[in-house]
Amino acid sequence: MANRHHRCNRCGRDFDSGERLDEHVERRHPKEDVRWWVVVEDPAKDRNFSR
């Protein structure tokens, strides 16, 4: 799996750049109230998120 650092918290999709995440949010979740925050994690651990 590629190294991914950006995740949509609305649907859980991962992206390799902030620009791609921005494009995704604008296209898929245009009416959602988006809140951004920074999460710092150990890069050696692969986290699996679910909704």
PDB file of N, CA, C, O and CB in Angstrom:
ATOM      1  N   MET A   1       0.837  -1.178   0.000  1.00  0.00           N
ATOM      2  CA  MET A   1       0.000   0.000   0.000  1.00  0.00           C
ATOM      3  C   MET A   1       0.877   1.234   0.000  1.00  0.00           C
ATOM      4  O   MET A   1       1.895   1.293   0.690  1.00  0.00           O
ATOM      5  CB  MET A   1      -0.949   0.002   1.204  1.00  0.00           C
ATOM      6  N   ALA A   2       0.472   2.211  -0.774  1.00  0.00           N
ATOM      7  CA  ALA A   2       1.242   3.454  -0.866  1.00  0.00           C
ATOM      8  C   ALA A   2       1.149   4.221   0.442  1.00  0.00           C
ATOM      9  O   ALA A   2       0.212   4.037   1.219  1.00  0.00           O
ATOM     10  CB  ALA A   2       0.741   4.327  -2.035  1.00  0.00           C
ATOM     11  N   ASN A   3       2.114   5.067   0.671  1.00  0.00           N
ATOM     12  CA  ASN A   3       2.133   5.907   1.861  1.00  0.00           C
ATOM     13  C   ASN A   3       1.095   7.011   1.692  1.00  0.00           C
ATOM     14  O   ASN A   3       1.258   7.872   0.827  1.00  0.00           O
ATOM     15  CB  ASN A   3       3.553   6.505   2.110  1.00  0.00           C
ATOM     16  N   ARG A   4       0.047   7.007   2.485  1.00  0.00           N
ATOM     17  CA  ARG A   4      -1.020   7.998   2.365  1.00  0.00           C
ATOM     18  C   ARG A   4      -1.129   8.776   3.655  1.00  0.00           C
ATOM     19  O   ARG A   4      -1.029   8.215   4.745  1.00  0.00           O
ATOM     20  CB  ARG A   4      -2.365   7.332   2.021  1.00  0.00           C
ATOM     21  N   HIS A   5      -1.335  10.069   3.523  1.00  0.00           N
ATOM     22  CA  HIS A   5      -1.315  10.925   4.701  1.00  0.00           C
ATOM     23  C   HIS A   5      -2.574  11.754   4.885  1.00  0.00           C
ATOM     24  O   HIS A   5      -2.676  12.494   5.863  1.00  0.00           O
ATOM     25  CB  HIS A   5      -0.147  11.828   4.633  1.00  0.00           C
ATOM     26  N   HIS A   6      -3.524  11.654   3.987  1.00  0.00           N
ATOM     27  CA  HIS A   6      -4.722  12.486   4.058  1.00  0.00           C
ATOM     28  C   HIS A   6      -5.955  11.599   3.975  1.00  0.00           C
ATOM     29  O   HIS A   6      -6.073  10.781   3.063  1.00  0.00           O
ATOM     30  CB  HIS A   6      -4.733  13.547   2.926  1.00  0.00           C
ATOM     31  N   ARG A   7      -6.878  11.758   4.924  1.00  0.00           N
ATOM     32  CA  ARG A   7      -8.078  10.916   4.952  1.00  0.00           C
ATOM     33  C   ARG A   7      -9.328  11.774   5.059  1.00  0.00           C
ATOM     34  O   ARG A   7      -9.378  12.723   5.842  1.00  0.00           O
ATOM     35  CB  ARG A   7      -8.018   9.918   6.123  1.00  0.00           C
ATOM     36  N   CYS A   8     -10.326  11.435   4.273  1.00  0.00           N
ATOM     37  CA  CYS A   8     -11.631  12.090   4.344  1.00  0.00           C
ATOM     38  C   CYS A   8     -12.378  11.487   5.531  1.00  0.00           C
ATOM     39  O   CYS A   8     -12.623  10.282   5.573  1.00  0.00           O
ATOM     40  CB  CYS A   8     -12.447  11.915   2.999  1.00  0.00           C
ATOM     41  N   ASN A   9     -12.735  12.331   6.489  1.00  0.00           N
ATOM     42  CA  ASN A   9     -13.421  11.787   7.658  1.00  0.00           C
ATOM     43  C   ASN A   9     -14.908  11.574   7.397  1.00  0.00           C
ATOM     44  O   ASN A   9     -15.607  11.042   8.260  1.00  0.00           O
ATOM     45  CB  ASN A   9     -13.234  12.710   8.849  1.00  0.00           C
ATOM     46  N   ARG A  10     -15.406  11.975   6.234  1.00  0.00           N
ATOM     47  CA  ARG A  10     -16.804  11.736   5.871  1.00  0.00           C
ATOM     48  C   ARG A  10     -17.004  10.325   5.333  1.00  0.00           C
ATOM     49  O   ARG A  10     -17.997   9.673   5.656  1.00  0.00           O
ATOM     50  CB  ARG A  10     -17.266  12.760   4.834  1.00  0.00           C
ATOM     51  N   CYS A  11     -16.068   9.847   4.515  1.00  0.00           N
ATOM     52  CA  CYS A  11     -16.246   8.526   3.903  1.00  0.00           C
ATOM     53  C   CYS A  11     -15.075   7.577   4.167  1.00  0.00           C
ATOM     54  O   CYS A  11     -15.173   6.389   3.860  1.00  0.00           O
ATOM     55  CB  CYS A  11     -16.438   8.679   2.415  1.00  0.00           C
ATOM     56  N   GLY A  12     -13.970   8.077   4.729  1.00  0.00           N
ATOM     57  CA  GLY A  12     -12.845   7.215   5.076  1.00  0.00           C
ATOM     58  C   GLY A  12     -11.846   6.966   3.966  1.00  0.00           C
ATOM     59  O   GLY A  12     -10.911   6.187   4.153  1.00  0.00           O
ATOM     60  N   ARG A  13     -12.012   7.604   2.807  1.00  0.00           N
ATOM     61  CA  ARG A  13     -11.071   7.413   1.700  1.00  0.00           C
ATOM     62  C   ARG A  13      -9.735   8.072   1.999  1.00  0.00           C
ATOM     63  O   ARG A  13      -9.693   9.145   2.599  1.00  0.00           O
ATOM     64  CB  ARG A  13     -11.650   7.975   0.399  1.00  0.00           C
ATOM     65  N   ASP A  14      -8.642   7.437   1.585  1.00  0.00           N
ATOM     66  CA  ASP A  14      -7.292   7.961   1.784  1.00  0.00           C
ATOM     67  C   ASP A  14      -6.764   8.591   0.507  1.00  0.00           C
ATOM     68  O   ASP A  14      -7.083   8.146  -0.596  1.00  0.00           O
ATOM     69  CB  ASP A  14      -6.348   6.852   2.253  1.00  0.00           C
ATOM     70  N   PHE A  15      -5.950   9.637   0.664  1.00  0.00           N
ATOM     71  CA  PHE A  15      -5.350  10.352  -0.461  1.00  0.00           C
ATOM     72  C   PHE A  15      -3.885  10.619  -0.171  1.00  0.00           C
ATOM     73  O   PHE A  15      -3.481  10.756   0.984  1.00  0.00           O
ATOM     74  CB  PHE A  15      -6.098  11.676  -0.741  1.00  0.00           C
ATOM     75  N   ASP A  16      -3.086  10.693  -1.248  1.00  0.00           N
ATOM     76  CA  ASP A  16      -1.653  10.904  -1.087  1.00  0.00           C
ATOM     77  C   ASP A  16      -1.268  12.376  -1.048  1.00  0.00           C
ATOM     78  O   ASP A  16      -0.102  12.697  -0.819  1.00  0.00           O
ATOM     79  CB  ASP A  16      -0.914  10.226  -2.198  1.00  0.00           C
ATOM     80  N   SER A  17      -2.231  13.285  -1.269  1.00  0.00           N
ATOM     81  CA  SER A  17      -1.909  14.713  -1.181  1.00  0.00           C
ATOM     82  C   SER A  17      -3.128  15.489  -0.684  1.00  0.00           C
ATOM     83  O   SER A  17      -4.270  15.056  -0.840  1.00  0.00           O
ATOM     84  CB  SER A  17      -1.441  15.259  -2.560  1.00  0.00           C
ATOM     85  N   GLY A  18      -2.859  16.627  -0.092  1.00  0.00           N
ATOM     86  CA  GLY A  18      -3.920  17.494   0.381  1.00  0.00           C
ATOM     87  C   GLY A  18      -4.764  18.039  -0.753  1.00  0.00           C
ATOM     88  O   GLY A  18      -5.969  18.232  -0.595  1.00  0.00           O
ATOM     89  N   GLU A  19      -4.138  18.292  -1.905  1.00  0.00           N
ATOM     90  CA  GLU A  19      -4.889  18.799  -3.055  1.00  0.00           C
ATOM     91  C   GLU A  19      -5.925  17.789  -3.530  1.00  0.00           C
ATOM     92  O   GLU A  19      -7.053  18.155  -3.859  1.00  0.00           O
ATOM     93  CB  GLU A  19      -3.938  19.145  -4.200  1.00  0.00           C
ATOM     94  N   ARG A  20      -5.540  16.525  -3.563  1.00  0.00           N
ATOM     95  CA  ARG A  20      -6.484  15.489  -4.002  1.00  0.00           C
ATOM     96  C   ARG A  20      -7.627  15.335  -3.016  1.00  0.00           C
ATOM     97  O   ARG A  20      -8.767  15.099  -3.416  1.00  0.00           O
ATOM     98  CB  ARG A  20      -5.766  14.148  -4.179  1.00  0.00           C
ATOM     99  N   LEU A  21      -7.327  15.469  -1.715  1.00  0.00           N
ATOM    100  CA  LEU A  21      -8.385  15.425  -0.714  1.00  0.00           C
ATOM    101  C   LEU A  21      -9.329  16.604  -0.887  1.00  0.00           C
ATOM    102  O   LEU A  21     -10.546  16.435  -0.809  1.00  0.00           O
ATOM    103  CB  LEU A  21      -7.793  15.420   0.700  1.00  0.00           C
ATOM    104  N   ASP A  22      -8.788  17.804  -1.122  1.00  0.00           N
ATOM    105  CA  ASP A  22      -9.625  18.989  -1.356  1.00  0.00           C
ATOM    106  C   ASP A  22     -10.550  18.772  -2.549  1.00  0.00           C
ATOM    107  O   ASP A  22     -11.738  19.088  -2.480  1.00  0.00           O
ATOM    108  CB  ASP A  22      -8.748  20.235  -1.588  1.00  0.00           C
ATOM    109  N   GLU A  23     -10.011  18.236  -3.644  1.00  0.00           N
ATOM    110  CA  GLU A  23     -10.818  17.977  -4.837  1.00  0.00           C
ATOM    111  C   GLU A  23     -11.931  16.973  -4.534  1.00  0.00           C
ATOM    112  O   GLU A  23     -13.069  17.144  -4.969  1.00  0.00           O
ATOM    113  CB  GLU A  23      -9.930  17.456  -5.984  1.00  0.00           C
ATOM    114  N   HIS A  24     -11.592  15.938  -3.791  1.00  0.00           N
ATOM    115  CA  HIS A  24     -12.570  14.919  -3.414  1.00  0.00           C
ATOM    116  C   HIS A  24     -13.702  15.533  -2.594  1.00  0.00           C
ATOM    117  O   HIS A  24     -14.875  15.274  -2.865  1.00  0.00           O
ATOM    118  CB  HIS A  24     -11.892  13.790  -2.621  1.00  0.00           C
ATOM    119  N   VAL A  25     -13.357  16.344  -1.595  1.00  0.00           N
ATOM    120  CA  VAL A  25     -14.372  16.955  -0.734  1.00  0.00           C
ATOM    121  C   VAL A  25     -15.285  17.860  -1.555  1.00  0.00           C
ATOM    122  O   VAL A  25     -16.504  17.829  -1.387  1.00  0.00           O
ATOM    123  CB  VAL A  25     -13.709  17.755   0.409  1.00  0.00           C
ATOM    124  N   GLU A  26     -14.702  18.664  -2.442  1.00  0.00           N
ATOM    125  CA  GLU A  26     -15.510  19.549  -3.273  1.00  0.00           C
ATOM    126  C   GLU A  26     -16.451  18.772  -4.192  1.00  0.00           C
ATOM    127  O   GLU A  26     -17.586  19.191  -4.422  1.00  0.00           O
ATOM    128  CB  GLU A  26     -14.609  20.450  -4.099  1.00  0.00           C
ATOM    129  N   ARG A  27     -15.981  17.645  -4.715  1.00  0.00           N
ATOM    130  CA  ARG A  27     -16.772  16.858  -5.667  1.00  0.00           C
ATOM    131  C   ARG A  27     -17.796  15.963  -4.974  1.00  0.00           C
ATOM    132  O   ARG A  27     -18.946  15.893  -5.407  1.00  0.00           O
ATOM    133  CB  ARG A  27     -15.853  16.007  -6.525  1.00  0.00           C
ATOM    134  N   ARG A  28     -17.389  15.276  -3.896  1.00  0.00           N
ATOM    135  CA  ARG A  28     -18.239  14.265  -3.268  1.00  0.00           C
ATOM    136  C   ARG A  28     -19.061  14.763  -2.079  1.00  0.00           C
ATOM    137  O   ARG A  28     -20.134  14.231  -1.797  1.00  0.00           O
ATOM    138  CB  ARG A  28     -17.396  13.133  -2.823  1.00  0.00           C
ATOM    139  N   HIS A  29     -18.558  15.780  -1.387  1.00  0.00           N
ATOM    140  CA  HIS A  29     -19.229  16.262  -0.179  1.00  0.00           C
ATOM    141  C   HIS A  29     -19.368  17.788  -0.211  1.00  0.00           C
ATOM    142  O   HIS A  29     -18.971  18.452   0.747  1.00  0.00           O
ATOM    143  CB  HIS A  29     -18.452  15.820   1.082  1.00  0.00           C
ATOM    144  N   PRO A  30     -19.918  18.357  -1.280  1.00  0.00           N
ATOM    145  CA  PRO A  30     -19.914  19.816  -1.428  1.00  0.00           C
ATOM    146  C   PRO A  30     -20.755  20.558  -0.398  1.00  0.00           C
ATOM    147  O   PRO A  30     -20.480  21.725  -0.117  1.00  0.00           O
ATOM    148  CB  PRO A  30     -20.398  20.175  -2.786  1.00  0.00           C
ATOM    149  N   LYS A  31     -21.762  19.924   0.169  1.00  0.00           N
ATOM    150  CA  LYS A  31     -22.625  20.616   1.118  1.00  0.00           C
ATOM    151  C   LYS A  31     -22.299  20.275   2.565  1.00  0.00           C
ATOM    152  O   LYS A  31     -22.979  20.747   3.477  1.00  0.00           O
ATOM    153  CB  LYS A  31     -24.063  20.285   0.835  1.00  0.00           C
ATOM    154  N   GLU A  32     -21.290  19.480   2.786  1.00  0.00           N
ATOM    155  CA  GLU A  32     -20.903  19.081   4.134  1.00  0.00           C
ATOM    156  C   GLU A  32     -20.115  20.198   4.811  1.00  0.00           C
ATOM    157  O   GLU A  32     -19.364  20.922   4.157  1.00  0.00           O
ATOM    158  CB  GLU A  32     -20.074  17.784   4.098  1.00  0.00           C
ATOM    159  N   ASP A  33     -20.285  20.333   6.095  1.00  0.00           N
ATOM    160  CA  ASP A  33     -19.497  21.266   6.890  1.00  0.00           C
ATOM    161  C   ASP A  33     -18.175  20.559   7.217  1.00  0.00           C
ATOM    162  O   ASP A  33     -18.148  19.617   8.008  1.00  0.00           O
ATOM    163  CB  ASP A  33     -20.269  21.716   8.207  1.00  0.00           C
ATOM    164  N   VAL A  34     -17.092  21.019   6.607  1.00  0.00           N
ATOM    165  CA  VAL A  34     -15.799  20.354   6.749  1.00  0.00           C
ATOM    166  C   VAL A  34     -14.969  21.047   7.815  1.00  0.00           C
ATOM    167  O   VAL A  34     -14.819  22.268   7.807  1.00  0.00           O
ATOM    168  CB  VAL A  34     -15.043  20.338   5.409  1.00  0.00           C
ATOM    169  N   ARG A  35     -14.437  20.260   8.725  1.00  0.00           N
ATOM    170  CA  ARG A  35     -13.531  20.770   9.758  1.00  0.00           C
ATOM    171  C   ARG A  35     -12.196  20.067   9.582  1.00  0.00           C
ATOM    172  O   ARG A  35     -12.147  18.843   9.457  1.00  0.00           O
ATOM    173  CB  ARG A  35     -14.108  20.543  11.206  1.00  0.00           C
ATOM    174  N   TRP A  36     -11.117  20.833   9.570  1.00  0.00           N
ATOM    175  CA  TRP A  36      -9.777  20.285   9.361  1.00  0.00           C
ATOM    176  C   TRP A  36      -9.034  20.249  10.686  1.00  0.00           C
ATOM    177  O   TRP A  36      -9.171  21.155  11.507  1.00  0.00           O
ATOM    178  CB  TRP A  36      -8.990  21.117   8.317  1.00  0.00           C
ATOM    179  N   TRP A  37      -8.244  19.197  10.891  1.00  0.00           N
ATOM    180  CA  TRP A  37      -7.375  19.121  12.047  1.00  0.00           C
ATOM    181  C   TRP A  37      -6.169  18.266  11.700  1.00  0.00           C
ATOM    182  O   TRP A  37      -6.185  17.491  10.744  1.00  0.00           O
ATOM    183  CB  TRP A  37      -8.124  18.552  13.271  1.00  0.00           C
ATOM    184  N   VAL A  38      -5.137  18.425  12.488  1.00  0.00           N
ATOM    185  CA  VAL A  38      -3.894  17.684  12.271  1.00  0.00           C
ATOM    186  C   VAL A  38      -3.865  16.514  13.256  1.00  0.00           C
ATOM    187  O   VAL A  38      -4.157  16.673  14.441  1.00  0.00           O
ATOM    188  CB  VAL A  38      -2.631  18.613  12.449  1.00  0.00           C
ATOM    189  N   VAL A  39      -3.508  15.339  12.740  1.00  0.00           N
ATOM    190  CA  VAL A  39      -3.368  14.153  13.573  1.00  0.00           C
ATOM    191  C   VAL A  39      -1.940  13.653  13.417  1.00  0.00           C
ATOM    192  O   VAL A  39      -1.453  13.462  12.303  1.00  0.00           O
ATOM    193  CB  VAL A  39      -4.411  13.044  13.185  1.00  0.00           C
ATOM    194  N   VAL A  40      -1.281  13.446  14.539  1.00  0.00           N
ATOM    195  CA  VAL A  40       0.091  12.950  14.514  1.00  0.00           C
ATOM    196  C   VAL A  40       0.077  11.513  15.012  1.00  0.00           C
ATOM    197  O   VAL A  40      -0.408  11.224  16.105  1.00  0.00           O
ATOM    198  CB  VAL A  40       1.043  13.843  15.384  1.00  0.00           C
ATOM    199  N   GLU A  41       0.621  10.614  14.186  1.00  0.00           N
ATOM    200  CA  GLU A  41       0.660   9.197  14.527  1.00  0.00           C
ATOM    201  C   GLU A  41       2.023   8.619  14.217  1.00  0.00           C
ATOM    202  O   GLU A  41       2.809   9.200  13.469  1.00  0.00           O
ATOM    203  CB  GLU A  41      -0.426   8.426  13.776  1.00  0.00           C
ATOM    204  N   ASP A  42       2.283   7.491  14.793  1.00  0.00           N
ATOM    205  CA  ASP A  42       3.506   6.757  14.505  1.00  0.00           C
ATOM    206  C   ASP A  42       3.411   6.235  13.071  1.00  0.00           C
ATOM    207  O   ASP A  42       2.535   5.418  12.787  1.00  0.00           O
ATOM    208  CB  ASP A  42       3.728   5.584  15.528  1.00  0.00           C
ATOM    209  N   PRO A  43       4.286   6.678  12.153  1.00  0.00           N
ATOM    210  CA  PRO A  43       4.186   6.252  10.749  1.00  0.00           C
ATOM    211  C   PRO A  43       4.449   4.757  10.551  1.00  0.00           C
ATOM    212  O   PRO A  43       4.120   4.214   9.496  1.00  0.00           O
ATOM    213  CB  PRO A  43       5.161   7.044   9.906  1.00  0.00           C
ATOM    214  N   ALA A  44       5.028   4.090  11.534  1.00  0.00           N
ATOM    215  CA  ALA A  44       5.290   2.660  11.403  1.00  0.00           C
ATOM    216  C   ALA A  44       4.016   1.837  11.570  1.00  0.00           C
ATOM    217  O   ALA A  44       3.973   0.673  11.170  1.00  0.00           O
ATOM    218  CB  ALA A  44       6.331   2.220  12.426  1.00  0.00           C
ATOM    219  N   LYS A  45       2.989   2.427  12.151  1.00  0.00           N
ATOM    220  CA  LYS A  45       1.738   1.705  12.380  1.00  0.00           C
ATOM    221  C   LYS A  45       0.723   2.067  11.302  1.00  0.00           C
ATOM    222  O   LYS A  45       0.547   3.239  10.968  1.00  0.00           O
ATOM    223  CB  LYS A  45       1.170   2.021  13.783  1.00  0.00           C
ATOM    224  N   ASP A  46       0.067   1.063  10.770  1.00  0.00           N
ATOM    225  CA  ASP A  46      -0.963   1.263   9.763  1.00  0.00           C
ATOM    226  C   ASP A  46      -2.306   1.281  10.478  1.00  0.00           C
ATOM    227  O   ASP A  46      -2.779   0.243  10.940  1.00  0.00           O
ATOM    228  CB  ASP A  46      -0.917   0.151   8.659  1.00  0.00           C
ATOM    229  N   ARG A  47      -2.923   2.455  10.570  1.00  0.00           N
ATOM    230  CA  ARG A  47      -4.194   2.606  11.266  1.00  0.00           C
ATOM    231  C   ARG A  47      -5.358   2.311  10.329  1.00  0.00           C
ATOM    232  O   ARG A  47      -5.359   2.752   9.180  1.00  0.00           O
ATOM    233  CB  ARG A  47      -4.323   4.017  11.848  1.00  0.00           C
ATOM    234  N   ASN A  48      -6.335   1.579  10.807  1.00  0.00           N
ATOM    235  CA  ASN A  48      -7.553   1.315  10.050  1.00  0.00           C
ATOM    236  C   ASN A  48      -8.692   2.036  10.747  1.00  0.00           C
ATOM    237  O   ASN A  48      -9.010   1.751  11.902  1.00  0.00           O
ATOM    238  CB  ASN A  48      -7.840  -0.223   9.931  1.00  0.00           C
ATOM    239  N   PHE A  49      -9.296   2.964  10.039  1.00  0.00           N
ATOM    240  CA  PHE A  49     -10.395   3.730  10.593  1.00  0.00           C
ATOM    241  C   PHE A  49     -11.698   3.208  10.026  1.00  0.00           C
ATOM    242  O   PHE A  49     -11.740   2.702   8.905  1.00  0.00           O
ATOM    243  CB  PHE A  49     -10.230   5.230  10.299  1.00  0.00           C
ATOM    244  N   SER A  50     -12.744   3.330  10.792  1.00  0.00           N
ATOM    245  CA  SER A  50     -14.057   2.940  10.294  1.00  0.00           C
ATOM    246  C   SER A  50     -15.091   3.919  10.819  1.00  0.00           C
ATOM    247  O   SER A  50     -14.880   4.602  11.821  1.00  0.00           O
ATOM    248  CB  SER A  50     -14.410   1.486  10.712  1.00  0.00           C
ATOM    249  N   ARG A  51     -16.207   3.969  10.119  1.00  0.00           N
ATOM    250  CA  ARG A  51     -17.319   4.834  10.533  1.00  0.00           C
ATOM    251  C   ARG A  51     -18.438   3.974  11.033  1.00  0.00           C
ATOM    252  O   ARG A  51     -19.481   4.490  11.435  1.00  0.00           O
ATOM    253  CB  ARG A  51     -17.806   5.735   9.376  1.00  0.00           C
TER     254      ARG A  51
END
